[in-house]
Amino acid sequence: MLKCDMLIESKDLKSTITKLKNEENYVLLLDITVVDYLEFPDVTPSRFAAIYILRDSSYKKEITVKTFVDDDTLELDSITDLYLSANWAERETYDQYGVKFKGHPNLKRLLNHHQFIGYPLRKDYSITKGQICTETEDLMDEMEPRLKSKGYTDEEIDGLMLLNVGPSHPASHGTIRNFAAMEGETITTCITEIGYLHRGFEKSCENHTYSQIIPYTDRLNYCSAILNNIGYAKAVEEMLDIDITPRAKMIRIITGELSRIMDHLVCNGANMVDLGGLTNYWYLFAPRDLAYDLLSKLTGARLTNTYTRIGGLEFDLYDGFEADLANVLKEVEIAISDCLSLIEHNRIFHDRTQDVGVIKADFALSYGITGPNLRAAGVPFDLRKDKPYYGYENFDFDVVIGSHGDVYDRMMCRFEEMKQSIKIIRQAMKELPDGPLNINAPGILLPSKEDVYGNIEGLMNQFKLTIDGIKVPKGEHYSYTEGGNGELGFYIASDGSGRPYKVKCRPPSFYSLAAYADIVEGGMLADAIVTMASMNFIAGEFDR
């Protein structure tokens, strides 16, 4: 259960991470989390171990670094001076586990509210012990130091307009609160507060079987639920050391790419509304509705599909699926063409999106930004190409990159990525193999209804899998897929039982949102709105 790529002493943490970054070129700090080994006191040198997950500049190698935290001090060195992504990653770790980071510039709660007492992801914190927030936090403890670091005096601070954008504003695209200090229409300083939709995804995972967790993954990025299903199922299947059938792989690619298209349609459609282009919104949302109809026929649900199963999929393709899919893809192509015809040469659109919300490549990498937001900055990182899975290496498609990293590039990258996803789906349908949908593994997949009602072995197997769950071998593992917003990762620790000891989701939009305040400072308030829309923050994903 303690396996990792590198186990180090806590005193060597900062020097080790520094060496990995400077000498071995690990440019991306993907995530930080903690495992609470309370239930294994005889196996570990201390109760808590911190896990650091990094990826190198070739994007083909990732490494997990583990260090045990001293039980007396519960302190580690902060690495916020090495990676900007460590800021929120360390805050979340402190918030959930109580591990402190020496040298962190603003170590306070992030997902849980400021009145919360205790650390909810510790094993001795009860899942039923909810705590209600009764008063709003004014965030001046963050705002004032940030303004003073920019040279503002107390008198000048008093003269600024302080404005809350969200958490209930429609332009905040979810429950995000941005607390802005304004000079006229210009944002001088911005503080982002999240946690309004935090519902304890990781804590819930620890109290359910591996299969029962799949519906929870739907609610992460609900704009592309099947991509979350696939990412989680892939992680568990790798721990089980099983290879799903060729047909299941191909159908996962087809439905996953369709979900990516739907995700991008939502992002660009909503962005057009924020820009005042309602016509474009309807152009893009009409084919998305057709895609929902198709997924409803295939999975039984429009939005939260719960389509994957550990070892395969819940349903095979229905009769007529190919024709329905071809119609959806054709309508998406028409919608993209119609939308682009209105904006490609539109001076107003160019003025509102070009040189607005610019993200430079090194800034994006330091903040752990991945997916279309990183590719728009000119970095060609796509896990489907760099770490291909399910046979993506056999498909002919391009990684779409931008040149400037502004709102315009992010929108155009998503338009072109939809075209590439259509290309992948058509190739996959042409090469779709026959054969079984699911692997033959009675200890993993539920038996058929005929077996359940027809023989005692099937009935017993159904009962055991439902009550006890799939027995995943002891161990810890990080798995990744290319989600709608970038690298979607799951770090899972198993104690050998039918319920995970720990599940940590690495949500791509969490790190994009962490960078948002730095991106919009110095710009106009109206530009901050379209910048937010172009980065596609999904509250269910970053809040979990």
C-alpha positions as CSV (number, residue, x, y, z in Angstrom):
1,M,0.0,0.0,0.0
2,L,3.0,2.3,0.6
3,K,4.4,2.0,-3.0
4,C,5.4,5.2,-4.8
5,D,8.1,6.3,-7.3
6,M,10.1,8.1,-4.7
7,L,10.0,8.0,-0.8
8,I,12.0,10.7,0.9
9,E,12.5,12.2,4.3
10,S,10.4,15.3,5.0
11,K,13.6,17.4,5.6
12,D,14.7,16.6,2.0
13,L,11.3,17.5,0.4
14,K,12.1,20.9,-0.9
15,S,15.6,20.0,-2.2
16,T,14.2,16.9,-3.9
17,I,11.4,18.8,-5.6
18,T,13.8,21.6,-6.6
19,K,16.2,19.0,-8.2
20,L,13.3,17.4,-10.0
21,K,12.2,20.7,-11.4
22,N,15.7,22.2,-12.3
23,E,17.7,19.1,-13.3
24,E,15.1,16.7,-14.5
25,N,12.7,19.2,-16.0
26,Y,9.5,18.3,-14.1
27,V,7.7,21.5,-15.2
28,L,4.2,20.6,-14.0
29,L,3.2,20.1,-10.4
30,L,0.0,18.2,-11.0
31,D,-1.3,17.8,-7.5
32,I,-0.6,17.5,-3.8
33,T,-2.6,15.3,-1.4
34,V,-2.2,13.4,1.9
35,V,-3.0,9.9,2.9
36,D,-4.1,9.4,6.6
37,Y,-2.7,6.0,7.7
38,L,-4.6,6.1,11.0
39,E,-5.8,2.5,10.5
40,F,-2.2,1.2,9.8
41,P,-0.1,2.4,12.8
42,D,2.3,-0.6,12.7
43,V,3.0,-0.2,9.0
44,T,4.0,3.5,8.7
45,P,6.5,5.7,10.5
46,S,3.9,8.4,11.1
47,R,0.2,8.9,10.6
48,F,0.2,11.2,7.6
49,A,2.1,11.0,4.3
50,A,2.1,13.8,1.7
51,I,2.0,12.8,-2.0
52,Y,3.4,15.1,-4.8
53,I,2.6,14.3,-8.4
54,L,4.7,15.9,-11.1
55,R,5.0,15.6,-14.9
56,D,8.1,16.4,-17.0
57,S,8.5,18.7,-20.0
58,S,8.2,15.8,-22.5
59,Y,4.7,15.2,-20.9
60,K,5.4,11.5,-21.2
61,K,6.7,10.9,-17.6
62,E,5.0,11.5,-14.3
63,I,6.4,10.8,-10.8
64,T,4.8,10.5,-7.4
65,V,7.0,11.7,-4.5
66,K,5.9,10.6,-1.0
67,T,7.1,12.0,2.4
68,F,5.9,11.2,5.9
69,V,4.9,14.1,8.0
70,D,6.2,14.5,11.6
71,D,3.3,13.7,14.0
72,D,4.4,16.3,16.5
73,T,4.7,19.3,14.2
74,L,2.5,18.3,11.2
75,E,4.6,20.7,9.1
76,L,6.3,20.5,5.7
77,D,8.2,23.1,3.7
78,S,6.0,25.0,1.2
79,I,7.0,24.8,-2.5
80,T,5.0,27.8,-3.6
81,D,8.2,29.5,-4.7
82,L,8.8,26.6,-7.1
83,Y,5.4,26.1,-8.5
84,L,2.5,28.6,-8.5
85,S,0.1,25.6,-8.5
86,A,1.3,24.7,-5.0
87,N,-0.5,27.7,-3.5
88,W,-4.0,26.2,-3.8
89,A,-2.8,22.6,-3.6
90,E,-1.2,23.3,-0.2
91,R,-4.2,25.2,1.0
92,E,-6.5,22.4,0.1
93,T,-4.2,19.9,1.9
94,Y,-4.2,22.0,5.0
95,D,-7.9,22.5,4.9
96,Q,-8.7,18.8,4.6
97,Y,-6.0,17.2,6.7
98,G,-4.5,20.0,8.9
99,V,-0.9,19.6,7.5
100,K,0.8,23.0,7.7
101,F,3.3,24.4,5.1
102,K,6.1,26.6,6.3
103,G,6.5,29.6,4.1
104,H,3.1,29.5,2.5
105,P,2.0,33.1,1.7
106,N,-1.7,32.6,2.7
107,L,-2.3,29.3,4.5
108,K,-6.0,29.3,5.2
109,R,-9.1,27.2,4.3
110,L,-10.1,26.8,0.7
111,L,-12.9,24.4,0.2
112,N,-14.4,24.4,3.7
113,H,-15.8,27.6,5.1
114,H,-13.9,29.8,7.6
115,Q,-16.0,28.7,10.6
116,F,-15.3,25.0,10.0
117,I,-13.7,23.2,12.9
118,G,-11.6,20.1,12.3
119,Y,-10.2,18.4,9.2
120,P,-12.8,16.4,7.4
121,L,-10.6,14.0,5.4
122,R,-8.9,12.6,8.5
123,K,-10.1,9.1,9.2
124,D,-11.4,10.0,12.6
125,Y,-13.7,12.7,11.3
126,S,-17.2,11.4,10.9
127,I,-18.8,11.7,7.5
128,T,-22.1,12.7,9.2
129,K,-20.6,15.6,11.1
130,G,-21.6,18.6,8.9
131,Q,-21.0,22.2,9.9
132,I,-23.1,25.1,8.7
133,C,-21.6,28.5,7.9
134,T,-23.6,31.4,9.5
135,E,-21.6,34.4,8.3
136,T,-19.9,35.6,5.2
137,E,-16.1,36.1,5.2
138,D,-15.1,39.6,4.1
139,L,-11.8,38.4,2.5
140,M,-10.0,41.6,3.6
141,D,-7.4,39.5,5.3
142,E,-6.3,38.6,1.7
143,M,-7.2,41.8,-0.1
144,E,-5.2,44.3,2.1
145,P,-1.8,42.5,2.0
146,R,-2.2,42.0,-1.8
147,L,-3.0,45.7,-2.3
148,K,-0.2,46.9,0.0
149,S,2.3,44.6,-1.9
150,K,1.4,46.7,-4.9
151,G,2.2,50.0,-3.1
152,Y,-1.3,51.1,-2.0
153,T,-1.5,53.1,1.2
154,D,-4.4,52.7,3.7
155,E,-5.9,55.9,2.5
156,E,-5.7,54.8,-1.2
157,I,-7.3,51.4,-0.3
158,D,-10.2,53.3,1.4
159,G,-10.7,55.1,-1.9
160,L,-11.1,51.9,-4.0
161,M,-14.4,50.3,-4.9
162,L,-14.7,46.8,-3.5
163,L,-17.0,44.6,-5.6
164,N,-18.2,41.1,-5.3
165,V,-18.7,39.3,-8.6
166,G,-20.5,36.1,-7.6
167,P,-21.1,33.6,-6.1
168,S,-24.7,34.0,-7.4
169,H,-24.0,36.1,-10.4
170,P,-24.9,34.4,-13.7
171,A,-21.7,35.5,-15.3
172,S,-19.7,33.6,-12.7
173,H,-20.5,30.3,-14.4
174,G,-21.1,28.5,-11.2
175,T,-20.7,29.3,-7.6
176,I,-17.5,31.3,-7.7
177,R,-16.9,34.5,-5.7
178,N,-14.4,37.0,-7.1
179,F,-13.8,39.9,-4.7
180,A,-12.4,42.7,-6.8
181,A,-10.8,46.1,-5.9
182,M,-11.7,48.5,-8.6
183,E,-10.2,51.7,-9.9
184,G,-13.0,52.8,-12.3
185,E,-13.6,49.9,-14.6
186,T,-10.1,48.4,-14.0
187,I,-9.5,45.5,-11.6
188,T,-6.4,46.3,-9.5
189,T,-6.6,43.2,-7.3
190,C,-8.8,40.1,-7.3
191,I,-9.4,37.4,-4.7
192,T,-11.1,34.2,-5.7
193,E,-13.1,32.2,-3.1
194,I,-14.5,28.7,-3.9
195,G,-16.1,25.9,-1.9
196,Y,-19.8,26.9,-2.3
197,L,-20.5,23.7,-4.1
198,H,-18.1,21.5,-2.1
199,R,-20.0,18.3,-1.3
200,G,-17.2,16.0,0.0
201,F,-16.6,13.9,-3.1
202,E,-13.4,12.3,-1.6
203,K,-15.0,11.6,1.8
204,S,-18.0,10.0,0.1
205,C,-15.7,7.7,-2.0
206,E,-14.2,6.3,1.2
207,N,-17.7,5.1,2.3
208,H,-18.9,3.5,-0.9
209,T,-17.8,0.5,-3.0
210,Y,-15.8,1.1,-6.1
211,S,-18.8,0.7,-8.4
212,Q,-21.0,3.0,-6.3
213,I,-18.6,5.8,-6.8
214,I,-19.2,6.0,-10.6
215,P,-22.4,8.1,-10.2
216,Y,-20.4,10.6,-8.1
217,T,-17.9,11.1,-10.9
218,D,-20.8,12.2,-13.2
219,R,-21.2,15.2,-10.9
220,L,-17.6,16.4,-11.3
221,N,-17.5,18.0,-14.8
222,Y,-21.2,17.5,-15.5
223,C,-20.8,19.0,-19.0
224,S,-18.8,15.9,-20.0
225,A,-19.9,13.3,-17.5
226,I,-18.7,10.2,-19.5
227,L,-15.1,11.5,-19.6
228,N,-15.2,11.5,-15.8
229,N,-16.7,7.9,-15.7
230,I,-13.9,6.8,-18.1
231,G,-11.1,8.4,-16.1
232,Y,-12.2,6.8,-12.8
233,A,-12.9,3.4,-14.3
234,K,-9.5,3.4,-16.0
235,A,-7.8,4.1,-12.7
236,V,-9.5,1.2,-10.9
237,E,-9.0,-1.2,-13.8
238,E,-5.2,-0.4,-13.8
239,M,-5.1,-1.3,-10.1
240,L,-6.9,-4.5,-10.8
241,D,-4.4,-5.1,-13.7
242,I,-7.2,-5.9,-16.2
243,D,-7.5,-4.9,-19.9
244,I,-11.0,-4.2,-21.1
245,T,-12.2,-5.6,-24.4
246,P,-11.3,-3.9,-27.7
247,R,-15.0,-3.1,-28.3
248,A,-15.3,-1.4,-24.9
249,K,-12.2,0.7,-25.6
250,M,-13.5,1.8,-28.9
251,I,-17.0,2.7,-27.5
252,R,-15.3,4.6,-24.6
253,I,-13.4,6.6,-27.2
254,I,-16.6,7.3,-29.2
255,T,-18.7,8.4,-26.3
256,G,-15.7,10.2,-24.6
257,E,-15.0,12.3,-27.7
258,L,-18.8,13.0,-28.1
259,S,-18.7,14.3,-24.5
260,R,-15.7,16.4,-25.3
261,I,-17.6,18.0,-28.1
262,M,-20.6,18.7,-25.8
263,D,-18.3,20.2,-23.2
264,H,-16.7,22.6,-25.8
265,L,-20.2,23.5,-27.2
266,V,-21.2,24.6,-23.7
267,C,-18.0,26.6,-23.1
268,N,-18.1,28.5,-26.4
269,G,-21.8,28.9,-26.4
270,A,-21.9,30.4,-22.9
271,N,-18.9,32.6,-23.8
272,M,-20.8,34.0,-26.8
273,V,-23.7,34.9,-24.4
274,D,-21.2,36.8,-22.2
275,L,-20.0,38.6,-25.3
276,G,-23.6,39.5,-26.3
277,G,-23.9,37.0,-29.1
278,L,-27.1,35.1,-28.3
279,T,-27.6,33.8,-31.9
280,N,-24.3,31.9,-31.7
281,Y,-25.5,30.3,-28.4
282,W,-28.5,28.8,-30.0
283,Y,-26.5,27.6,-33.0
284,L,-24.2,25.7,-30.7
285,F,-26.8,24.4,-28.1
286,A,-29.1,22.9,-30.7
287,P,-26.8,20.0,-31.7
288,R,-25.8,19.6,-28.1
289,D,-29.4,18.8,-27.3
290,L,-29.4,16.2,-30.1
291,A,-26.3,14.7,-28.5
292,Y,-28.2,14.5,-25.2
293,D,-31.0,12.7,-26.9
294,L,-28.5,10.2,-28.2
295,L,-26.9,9.6,-24.9
296,S,-30.3,9.3,-23.2
297,K,-31.1,6.4,-25.6
298,L,-27.7,4.8,-25.1
299,T,-27.3,5.2,-21.3
300,G,-30.8,6.0,-19.9
301,A,-29.8,9.5,-18.8
302,R,-29.2,12.8,-20.6
303,L,-26.7,14.6,-18.3
304,T,-25.3,12.3,-15.6
305,N,-24.8,9.1,-17.6
306,T,-23.0,6.7,-15.2
307,Y,-22.2,4.7,-18.4
308,T,-18.9,2.9,-17.5
309,R,-18.5,-0.1,-15.3
310,I,-15.3,-1.4,-13.8
311,G,-14.3,-3.9,-16.6
312,G,-16.5,-2.4,-19.4
313,L,-19.7,-0.6,-20.0
314,E,-23.3,-0.8,-18.9
315,F,-24.9,-1.0,-22.4
316,D,-23.8,-1.9,-25.9
317,L,-24.7,0.4,-28.8
318,Y,-28.3,0.3,-29.7
319,D,-29.8,-0.5,-33.1
320,G,-29.7,2.8,-35.1
321,F,-26.9,4.3,-33.0
322,E,-24.6,4.8,-36.0
323,A,-27.3,6.8,-37.9
324,D,-28.2,8.9,-34.9
325,L,-24.5,9.6,-34.3
326,A,-23.8,10.6,-37.9
327,N,-26.7,13.0,-37.7
328,V,-25.4,14.6,-34.5
329,L,-21.9,15.0,-36.0
330,K,-23.3,16.6,-39.1
331,E,-25.4,19.0,-37.1
332,V,-22.3,19.9,-34.9
333,E,-20.3,20.7,-38.1
334,I,-23.2,22.9,-39.4
335,A,-23.4,24.7,-36.0
336,I,-19.6,25.3,-35.9
337,S,-19.7,26.7,-39.5
338,D,-22.7,28.9,-38.8
339,C,-21.2,30.3,-35.6
340,L,-17.8,30.9,-37.2
341,S,-19.4,32.7,-40.1
342,L,-20.7,35.3,-37.6
343,I,-17.5,35.8,-35.7
344,E,-14.4,34.9,-37.7
345,H,-14.3,38.3,-39.5
346,N,-16.3,40.2,-36.9
347,R,-14.4,43.4,-35.7
348,I,-16.4,43.6,-32.5
349,F,-15.7,40.0,-31.6
350,H,-12.0,40.4,-32.3
351,D,-11.8,43.6,-30.2
352,R,-13.5,41.8,-27.3
353,T,-11.4,38.6,-27.4
354,Q,-7.9,39.4,-28.8
355,D,-5.2,40.4,-26.3
356,V,-7.7,39.8,-23.5
357,G,-7.1,37.4,-20.7
358,V,-3.6,36.5,-22.0
359,I,-2.0,33.4,-20.5
360,K,1.7,32.8,-21.3
361,A,3.1,29.3,-21.5
362,D,5.5,29.4,-18.5
363,F,2.8,31.0,-16.3
364,A,0.3,28.3,-17.4
365,L,2.8,25.5,-16.7
366,S,3.7,26.9,-13.3
367,Y,0.0,27.1,-12.3
368,G,-0.6,23.5,-13.4
369,I,-3.0,24.6,-16.2
370,T,-3.6,21.8,-18.8
371,G,-6.0,21.0,-21.6
372,P,-7.3,23.7,-24.1
373,N,-6.3,26.5,-21.8
374,L,-2.6,25.4,-22.0
375,R,-2.7,24.4,-25.6
376,A,-4.1,27.9,-26.5
377,A,-0.9,29.3,-25.0
378,G,1.1,27.3,-27.5
379,V,2.0,24.2,-25.5
380,P,1.2,21.0,-27.4
381,F,0.4,18.8,-24.4
382,D,-2.4,16.3,-24.9
383,L,-2.5,13.0,-23.1
384,R,-4.2,11.3,-26.0
385,K,-0.9,11.9,-28.0
386,D,1.7,12.1,-25.2
387,K,0.5,9.2,-23.1
388,P,-2.0,7.4,-25.4
389,Y,-4.5,5.0,-23.9
390,Y,-7.2,2.8,-25.5
391,G,-5.4,2.9,-28.8
392,Y,-5.5,6.7,-29.4
393,E,-2.0,6.3,-31.0
394,N,-3.7,4.6,-33.9
395,F,-6.0,7.5,-34.8
396,D,-5.2,10.3,-37.2
397,F,-5.9,13.7,-35.4
398,D,-4.0,16.9,-34.7
399,V,-3.2,18.6,-31.4
400,V,-4.6,22.1,-31.7
401,I,-2.5,24.9,-30.3
402,G,-2.8,28.7,-30.2
403,S,-0.1,31.3,-30.5
404,H,-1.1,34.0,-28.0
405,G,-3.0,32.4,-25.2
406,D,-5.9,34.9,-25.1
407,V,-9.7,34.5,-25.1
408,Y,-9.7,34.4,-28.9
409,D,-7.2,31.5,-29.0
410,R,-9.0,29.5,-26.3
411,M,-12.3,29.8,-28.2
412,M,-10.8,28.9,-31.6
413,C,-8.8,26.0,-30.1
414,R,-12.1,24.6,-28.8
415,F,-13.8,25.0,-32.2
416,E,-11.0,23.2,-33.9
417,E,-10.8,20.5,-31.2
418,M,-14.4,19.7,-31.9
419,K,-13.6,19.1,-35.5
420,Q,-10.7,16.8,-34.5
421,S,-13.0,14.9,-32.1
422,I,-15.5,14.4,-35.0
423,K,-12.6,13.0,-37.0
424,I,-11.7,10.6,-34.2
425,I,-15.3,9.4,-33.8
426,R,-15.7,8.7,-37.5
427,Q,-12.5,6.7,-37.6
428,A,-13.6,4.8,-34.5
429,M,-17.0,3.9,-35.9
430,K,-15.3,2.6,-39.1
431,E,-12.9,0.4,-37.0
432,L,-15.4,-0.6,-34.3
433,P,-14.7,-4.3,-33.6
434,D,-17.3,-7.0,-32.8
435,G,-16.9,-9.2,-29.8
436,P,-17.8,-9.0,-26.1
437,L,-18.5,-5.7,-24.5
438,N,-17.2,-6.6,-21.0
439,I,-14.5,-8.8,-19.7
440,N,-15.3,-12.2,-18.2
441,A,-14.6,-11.6,-14.5
442,P,-17.2,-12.8,-12.0
443,G,-15.4,-11.0,-9.2
444,I,-15.6,-7.7,-10.9
445,L,-18.7,-7.4,-13.1
446,L,-22.3,-8.1,-12.0
447,P,-23.8,-11.3,-13.5
448,S,-26.5,-11.1,-16.1
449,K,-30.2,-11.0,-14.9
450,E,-30.6,-14.5,-16.3
451,D,-27.9,-15.8,-14.0
452,V,-29.1,-13.9,-11.0
453,Y,-32.7,-15.3,-11.4
454,G,-31.7,-18.6,-12.9
455,N,-29.0,-20.1,-10.6
456,I,-27.7,-19.8,-7.0
457,E,-24.1,-19.0,-8.1
458,G,-25.3,-15.9,-10.0
459,L,-27.5,-14.8,-7.1
460,M,-24.6,-15.1,-4.6
461,N,-22.2,-13.3,-6.9
462,Q,-24.7,-10.4,-7.3
463,F,-25.2,-10.2,-3.6
464,K,-21.5,-10.3,-2.7
465,L,-20.5,-7.7,-5.4
466,T,-23.3,-5.3,-4.3
467,I,-22.7,-5.6,-0.6
468,D,-18.9,-6.1,-0.4
469,G,-17.8,-4.5,-3.6
470,I,-14.9,-5.3,-5.9
471,K,-11.8,-6.3,-4.0
472,V,-9.0,-4.1,-5.4
473,P,-5.4,-5.3,-4.4
474,K,-3.6,-3.2,-1.8
475,G,-1.6,-0.4,-3.3
476,E,-1.6,3.3,-4.4
477,H,-1.9,4.4,-8.0
478,Y,-2.2,7.6,-10.0
479,S,-4.1,7.4,-13.3
480,Y,-4.9,10.1,-15.9
481,T,-7.0,10.8,-18.9
482,E,-7.5,13.8,-21.2
483,G,-10.7,15.3,-19.8
484,G,-12.7,18.2,-21.3
485,N,-10.6,20.8,-19.4
486,G,-7.2,19.0,-19.3
487,E,-5.5,16.3,-17.3
488,L,-8.1,14.5,-15.1
489,G,-6.3,12.4,-12.6
490,F,-7.4,10.0,-9.8
491,Y,-5.0,9.0,-7.0
492,I,-6.4,5.9,-5.3
493,A,-5.2,4.1,-2.2
494,S,-6.6,0.6,-1.6
495,D,-6.4,-1.5,1.6
496,G,-7.6,-4.6,-0.2
497,S,-11.3,-4.2,0.7
498,G,-14.2,-3.4,-1.5
499,R,-14.1,0.3,-0.6
500,P,-11.2,2.6,-1.5
501,Y,-9.1,3.7,1.5
502,K,-8.7,7.1,-0.3
503,V,-9.7,8.7,-3.6
504,K,-8.2,12.0,-4.7
505,C,-9.5,13.6,-7.9
506,R,-7.1,15.9,-9.7
507,P,-9.6,18.3,-11.3
508,P,-8.1,20.3,-14.2
509,S,-10.3,23.4,-13.8
510,F,-9.2,23.7,-10.1
511,Y,-5.7,24.8,-11.2
512,S,-7.0,27.0,-14.0
513,L,-9.2,28.8,-11.5
514,A,-6.3,29.2,-9.1
515,A,-4.6,31.3,-11.8
516,Y,-7.6,33.4,-12.7
517,A,-7.1,36.3,-10.3
518,D,-3.5,36.9,-11.6
519,I,-4.8,36.8,-15.2
520,V,-7.5,39.4,-14.8
521,E,-5.7,41.9,-12.6
522,G,-5.0,45.0,-14.5
523,G,-7.8,44.4,-17.0
524,M,-11.3,45.6,-17.3
525,L,-14.2,44.1,-15.4
526,A,-16.0,43.3,-18.7
527,D,-12.9,41.5,-19.9
528,A,-12.7,39.5,-16.7
529,I,-16.2,38.0,-17.5
530,V,-15.3,36.8,-20.9
531,T,-11.9,35.5,-19.6
532,M,-13.7,33.4,-17.1
533,A,-16.1,32.0,-19.7
534,S,-13.2,31.1,-22.0
535,M,-11.4,29.1,-19.3
536,N,-14.5,26.9,-18.7
537,F,-14.6,26.6,-14.9
538,I,-17.0,23.9,-13.8
539,A,-18.0,24.2,-10.1
540,G,-18.7,20.5,-9.7
541,E,-15.2,19.8,-10.8
542,F,-13.1,22.3,-8.8
543,D,-15.2,22.2,-5.7
544,R,-15.9,18.4,-5.7
